[in-house]
């Protein structure tokens, strides 16, 4: 109850300001020049992003009349929102402290990971290198009017531009690469990653899974769906780390959201092929699912890959799935279990079935060793 009352207090302090002015103040505070990453994280960017969400839900953009936002009033908003942290559950009040820690990890770790060459390469391998006529590649182009490969390139260029200019950019800032990527492709990518400031309230409501409940404190920001704010043909990146996480997951999320069953029918095989590529590159000894099936009777579970080492066998089952909203914000083991049992637990069941058969009967292609499930 105290937490909910404090939420109402924060929102009451937010109301009456121009949403654009308050958003600009929040941006300035969150992205201020500081000496290091620790100092940046002490500004609690996850909390600032939550206030930004409330700002657009509670205020209008450029209303006829609005209150003036002074530094004193702005700091009062921040201080009151920060005090919410004293009213959430403590480690002794949750089902298990590890569940609380994983909630915090989902909420905060997205602001700590820099641009990763591995993430860029993974996106390229999973989607850009697909055959031109692949159903997912053609599906993405039909939805966005841009090729997957061009989209990935444009995303990296946009990220680089925000790193250089820090705040607001326009399409003309990319003139130097128009001949390489195409002005139209960059414009389309900017618009795919952005939200018009006058439509912010509507789209945030559409992407708000918390509905104002306690889970909102631990959620990943809805701006992961639109990390750029568009106003008068100019684009502002609210948080460069949110932009990076969006770029990493955009293609996957868009295709899955449009038609989950259609997407997973294809992506499962793509992800399995991606893992196989890594195993081949590592030059380790492994067996594939088809090789295992030849030596197994009907009804015995099987995994996608088994890596054989001197003292152990590592069972790998490729599951291209993402934990949904409730699985990330809840500390209730039953809720978490309900969100993973159809995927992760299925893999564990298959691996145990295979291991039990090898232990009892053995198979010619694989000896019984210590099992590690991945």
C-alpha positions as CSV (number, residue, x, y, z in Angstrom):
1,X,0.0,0.0,0.0
2,X,2.8,2.4,0.8
3,X,4.4,1.7,-2.5
4,X,1.2,2.4,-4.4
5,X,0.6,5.7,-2.5
6,X,4.2,6.8,-3.3
7,X,3.6,5.9,-7.0
8,X,0.5,8.2,-7.0
9,X,2.7,10.9,-5.3
10,X,5.3,10.7,-8.1
11,X,2.7,10.8,-10.8
12,X,1.0,13.8,-9.2
13,X,4.3,15.6,-9.2
14,X,4.7,14.8,-12.9
15,X,1.4,16.1,-14.0
16,X,0.9,19.5,-15.6
17,X,4.2,19.8,-17.4
18,X,4.9,19.8,-21.1
19,X,5.8,16.1,-21.8
20,X,8.5,17.3,-24.3
21,X,10.1,19.6,-21.7
22,X,10.2,17.0,-19.0
23,X,11.5,14.3,-21.4
24,X,14.3,16.7,-22.4
25,X,15.2,17.2,-18.7
26,X,15.2,13.5,-18.0
27,X,17.3,12.9,-21.1
28,X,19.8,15.5,-19.9
29,X,20.1,14.0,-16.4
30,X,20.4,10.4,-17.6
31,X,23.0,11.2,-20.3
32,X,25.1,13.8,-18.6
33,X,28.8,13.6,-19.1
34,X,30.3,11.7,-16.2
35,X,33.7,10.3,-15.4
36,X,32.9,6.6,-15.7
37,X,30.3,3.9,-16.1
38,X,29.8,3.6,-12.4
39,X,28.9,7.2,-12.1
40,X,26.5,6.8,-15.0
41,X,24.8,3.9,-13.4
42,X,24.4,5.8,-10.1
43,X,21.9,7.9,-12.0
44,X,19.7,4.8,-12.2
45,X,18.9,4.9,-16.0
46,X,16.3,2.2,-15.5
47,X,14.4,4.5,-13.1
48,X,14.7,7.5,-15.4
49,X,13.3,5.4,-18.2
50,X,10.3,4.5,-15.9
51,X,9.7,8.2,-15.1
52,X,9.9,8.9,-18.8
53,X,7.2,6.3,-19.4
54,X,5.0,7.9,-16.7
55,X,5.7,11.4,-18.2
56,X,4.2,10.5,-21.6
57,X,1.3,8.7,-19.9
58,X,0.4,11.6,-17.6
59,X,1.3,14.6,-19.7
60,X,0.5,16.0,-23.2
61,X,3.1,17.3,-25.7
62,X,3.0,21.1,-26.0
63,X,-0.4,21.8,-24.4
64,X,-1.8,25.3,-24.6
65,X,-0.9,25.8,-21.0
66,X,1.7,24.0,-18.9
67,X,3.7,24.5,-15.7
68,X,7.3,25.8,-15.9
69,X,9.8,23.1,-14.9
70,X,12.4,24.5,-12.6
71,X,15.5,22.6,-11.5
72,X,14.1,22.4,-7.9
73,X,10.8,20.8,-9.1
74,X,12.7,18.4,-11.4
75,X,14.9,17.2,-8.6
76,X,11.9,16.7,-6.3
77,X,10.4,14.4,-9.0
78,X,13.7,12.4,-9.1
79,X,14.1,12.2,-5.3
80,X,10.5,11.1,-4.8
81,X,10.8,8.4,-7.5
82,X,14.1,7.3,-6.0
83,X,12.4,6.8,-2.6
84,X,10.2,4.1,-4.1
85,X,13.2,1.8,-3.8
86,X,12.7,1.9,0.0
87,X,9.2,0.5,-0.3
88,X,9.7,-2.5,-2.6
89,X,10.2,-6.0,-1.3
90,X,13.4,-6.7,0.5
91,X,15.4,-10.0,0.1
92,X,13.8,-11.5,3.2
93,X,10.3,-10.8,1.9
94,X,10.5,-12.6,-1.5
95,X,10.1,-16.3,-2.1
96,X,13.9,-16.6,-2.6
97,X,16.6,-13.9,-2.8
98,X,17.9,-15.4,-6.0
99,X,14.6,-14.7,-7.7
100,X,14.8,-11.1,-6.6
101,X,18.3,-10.9,-8.0
102,X,17.3,-12.2,-11.4
103,X,14.5,-9.6,-11.5
104,X,17.1,-6.8,-10.9
105,X,19.4,-8.4,-13.5
106,X,16.7,-8.3,-16.2
107,X,15.9,-4.7,-15.2
108,X,19.4,-3.3,-15.0
109,X,21.9,-5.4,-17.0
110,X,20.6,-4.0,-20.3
111,X,22.3,-0.7,-19.4
112,X,25.7,-2.2,-18.8
113,X,26.5,-4.0,-22.0
114,X,28.4,-2.1,-24.7
115,X,28.2,-2.8,-28.4
116,X,29.3,-6.4,-28.9
117,X,31.0,-7.7,-32.0
118,X,29.5,-11.1,-31.0
119,X,26.0,-9.7,-31.1
120,X,26.6,-8.0,-34.5
121,X,28.0,-11.3,-35.9
122,X,25.1,-13.3,-34.5
123,X,22.5,-11.1,-36.1
124,X,24.4,-11.3,-39.4
125,X,24.7,-15.1,-39.2
126,X,21.0,-15.7,-38.1
127,X,19.3,-13.3,-40.6
128,X,21.5,-11.4,-43.1
129,X,23.1,-14.6,-44.5
130,X,19.8,-16.3,-45.1
131,X,19.1,-17.1,-48.8
132,X,17.3,-14.2,-50.6
133,X,14.2,-16.3,-51.0
134,X,14.0,-17.5,-47.4
135,X,10.5,-17.1,-46.0
136,X,11.7,-15.0,-43.0
137,X,13.8,-12.7,-45.1
138,X,11.0,-12.1,-47.5
139,X,8.6,-11.7,-44.6
140,X,10.7,-9.0,-43.0
141,X,11.0,-7.1,-46.3
142,X,7.2,-7.2,-46.9
143,X,6.6,-5.8,-43.4
144,X,9.3,-3.1,-43.4
145,X,10.1,-2.4,-47.1
146,X,13.7,-2.9,-46.4
147,X,16.1,-5.9,-46.8
148,X,17.3,-7.5,-43.6
149,X,20.9,-7.1,-44.6
150,X,20.4,-3.4,-45.4
151,X,18.5,-2.9,-42.1
152,X,21.4,-4.4,-40.0
153,X,23.9,-2.1,-41.8
154,X,21.7,1.0,-41.3
155,X,21.3,0.2,-37.6
156,X,25.0,0.2,-37.0
157,X,25.4,3.5,-38.9
158,X,22.6,5.0,-36.8
159,X,24.2,3.8,-33.6
160,X,27.6,5.3,-34.7
161,X,25.8,8.6,-35.4
162,X,24.3,8.8,-32.0
163,X,27.7,8.0,-30.4
164,X,29.2,11.0,-32.3
165,X,26.4,13.5,-32.0
166,X,25.1,12.3,-28.6
167,X,21.6,13.7,-28.8
168,X,19.6,14.7,-31.9
169,X,20.1,13.8,-35.5
170,X,18.3,14.2,-38.8
171,X,18.5,12.2,-42.0
172,X,20.9,14.8,-43.5
173,X,23.5,13.8,-40.9
174,X,23.9,10.6,-42.9
175,X,24.6,12.2,-46.3
176,X,28.2,10.8,-46.3
177,X,26.9,7.2,-46.5
178,X,23.9,7.8,-48.9
179,X,25.8,6.3,-51.8
180,X,26.7,3.2,-49.8
181,X,23.4,2.4,-47.9
182,X,20.8,4.6,-49.7
183,X,19.0,7.6,-48.2
184,X,15.7,5.7,-48.4
185,X,17.0,2.7,-46.4
186,X,18.4,4.9,-43.6
187,X,15.1,6.9,-43.4
188,X,13.1,3.7,-43.2
189,X,15.4,2.3,-40.5
190,X,15.1,5.5,-38.4
191,X,11.3,5.4,-38.7
192,X,11.2,1.7,-37.7
193,X,13.3,2.4,-34.6
194,X,11.4,5.5,-33.6
195,X,8.2,6.8,-32.1
196,X,6.6,10.1,-33.0
197,X,6.4,12.2,-29.9
198,X,2.7,12.9,-30.4
199,X,2.0,9.2,-30.6
200,X,4.1,8.3,-27.6
201,X,1.2,7.9,-25.1
202,X,-0.8,5.7,-27.4
203,X,2.1,3.3,-28.2
204,X,3.4,3.2,-24.6
205,X,-0.1,2.1,-23.4
206,X,-0.1,-0.6,-26.1
207,X,3.3,-1.9,-24.9
208,X,2.5,-1.6,-21.2
209,X,2.2,-5.1,-19.8
210,X,2.3,-4.0,-16.1
211,X,-1.0,-2.0,-16.2
212,X,0.3,0.0,-13.3
213,X,1.0,-3.0,-11.0
214,X,4.0,-3.6,-8.8
215,X,5.9,-5.5,-11.6
216,X,6.4,-2.1,-13.2
217,X,9.3,-1.4,-10.8
218,X,11.3,-4.4,-12.3
219,X,10.2,-4.2,-15.9
220,X,12.5,-3.6,-18.9
221,X,11.5,-0.3,-20.4
222,X,8.8,-0.3,-23.2
223,X,11.2,2.0,-25.1
224,X,13.0,-1.1,-26.2
225,X,10.3,-1.1,-28.9
226,X,11.1,2.4,-30.0
227,X,14.4,3.8,-28.6
228,X,14.3,6.9,-30.8
229,X,11.8,9.8,-30.3
230,X,10.9,11.6,-33.5
231,X,9.9,15.3,-33.5
232,X,9.9,17.6,-36.5
233,X,12.0,15.2,-38.7
234,X,14.6,15.0,-36.0
235,X,15.4,11.9,-33.9
236,X,16.5,11.7,-30.3
237,X,18.0,8.5,-28.8
238,X,16.7,8.4,-25.2
239,X,19.4,6.0,-24.1
240,X,22.2,4.5,-26.2
241,X,22.1,1.2,-24.4
242,X,18.4,0.8,-25.0
243,X,19.1,1.5,-28.7
244,X,21.7,-1.2,-28.7
245,X,19.4,-3.8,-27.1
246,X,16.7,-2.9,-29.6
247,X,19.1,-3.3,-32.6
248,X,20.2,-6.7,-31.2
249,X,16.6,-8.1,-31.0
250,X,14.6,-6.0,-33.5
251,X,14.3,-8.6,-36.3
252,X,13.6,-11.5,-34.0
253,X,11.0,-9.6,-32.0
254,X,9.2,-8.1,-35.1
255,X,8.9,-11.4,-36.9
256,X,7.8,-13.3,-33.8
257,X,5.3,-10.7,-32.8
258,X,3.6,-10.7,-36.2
259,X,3.1,-14.4,-36.4
260,X,4.8,-16.5,-33.6
261,X,3.9,-19.9,-35.1
262,X,5.0,-19.0,-38.6
263,X,8.3,-17.5,-37.2
264,X,9.2,-20.4,-34.9
265,X,8.6,-23.0,-37.7
266,X,11.6,-21.5,-39.5
267,X,13.7,-20.0,-36.7
268,X,14.2,-23.3,-34.8
269,X,16.1,-24.7,-37.7
270,X,18.0,-21.5,-38.2
271,X,19.1,-21.4,-34.6
272,X,20.1,-25.1,-34.7
273,X,22.2,-24.4,-37.8
274,X,23.8,-21.4,-36.0
275,X,24.8,-23.7,-33.1
276,X,26.2,-26.3,-35.5
277,X,28.4,-23.6,-37.1
278,X,29.8,-22.7,-33.7
279,X,30.6,-26.4,-33.0
280,X,32.3,-26.9,-36.3
281,X,34.4,-23.8,-35.8
282,X,35.4,-25.0,-32.3
283,X,36.7,-28.3,-33.8
284,X,35.2,-30.2,-30.9
285,X,33.9,-33.7,-31.2
286,X,30.1,-33.8,-31.4
287,X,27.1,-35.9,-32.5
288,X,24.0,-34.5,-34.2
289,X,20.4,-35.5,-33.5
290,X,20.1,-37.7,-36.7
291,X,23.2,-39.7,-35.8
292,X,21.8,-40.3,-32.3
293,X,18.4,-41.4,-33.5
294,X,19.9,-44.2,-35.6
295,X,20.9,-46.0,-32.4
296,X,17.8,-45.3,-30.3
297,X,14.5,-47.1,-30.0
298,X,11.2,-45.2,-30.6
299,X,10.1,-43.2,-27.6
300,X,13.5,-42.3,-26.2
301,X,14.1,-38.5,-26.0
302,X,16.9,-37.0,-28.1
303,X,18.7,-33.7,-28.1
304,X,20.1,-31.6,-31.0
305,X,23.8,-32.1,-30.2
306,X,26.0,-34.0,-27.8
307,X,29.6,-32.8,-27.3
308,X,31.8,-35.7,-26.2
309,X,34.8,-34.8,-24.0
310,X,37.2,-37.0,-21.9
311,X,35.1,-37.0,-18.7
312,X,31.7,-35.8,-19.8
313,X,29.0,-35.5,-22.4
314,X,27.4,-32.2,-22.9
315,X,23.8,-32.3,-24.1
316,X,22.6,-29.3,-26.1
317,X,19.1,-28.7,-27.2
318,X,18.5,-25.6,-29.4
319,X,15.6,-23.6,-28.0
320,X,15.2,-20.2,-29.8
321,X,12.8,-18.8,-27.2
322,X,12.7,-15.7,-25.0
323,X,11.4,-15.4,-21.5
324,X,8.1,-13.4,-21.6
325,X,7.3,-10.4,-19.5
326,X,5.9,-12.1,-16.3
327,X,8.9,-14.5,-16.3
328,X,11.3,-11.6,-16.0
329,X,9.5,-9.5,-13.4
330,X,8.0,-12.1,-11.0
331,X,9.7,-13.6,-8.0
332,X,7.1,-16.3,-7.7
333,X,8.6,-19.7,-8.6
334,X,5.3,-21.0,-9.9
335,X,5.0,-18.1,-12.3
336,X,8.6,-18.5,-13.5
337,X,8.1,-22.2,-13.9
338,X,5.0,-21.7,-15.9
339,X,6.8,-19.5,-18.4
340,X,9.7,-21.9,-19.0
341,X,8.3,-25.4,-18.7
342,X,7.1,-25.6,-22.3
343,X,10.7,-24.9,-23.6
344,X,13.5,-25.3,-21.1
345,X,12.0,-28.1,-19.1
346,X,11.1,-30.0,-22.3
347,X,14.8,-30.0,-23.2
348,X,15.8,-31.2,-19.7
349,X,13.2,-34.1,-20.0
350,X,14.6,-35.1,-23.4
351,X,18.2,-35.0,-22.1
352,X,17.4,-37.1,-19.1
353,X,15.5,-39.6,-21.2
354,X,18.5,-40.0,-23.5
355,X,20.9,-40.2,-20.6
356,X,18.9,-42.9,-18.8
357,X,18.8,-45.0,-21.9
358,X,22.5,-44.7,-22.4
359,X,23.1,-45.6,-18.7
360,X,20.9,-48.7,-18.9
361,X,21.5,-49.9,-22.4
362,X,24.3,-47.9,-24.0
363,X,24.4,-46.9,-27.6
364,X,27.3,-47.5,-30.0
365,X,27.7,-43.9,-31.0
366,X,28.0,-42.6,-27.4
367,X,29.4,-43.9,-24.1
368,X,27.7,-43.0,-20.7
369,X,29.6,-40.2,-19.1
370,X,28.9,-37.4,-16.7
371,X,26.0,-35.4,-18.2
372,X,25.9,-31.6,-18.5
373,X,22.7,-30.2,-20.0
374,X,23.0,-26.9,-21.8
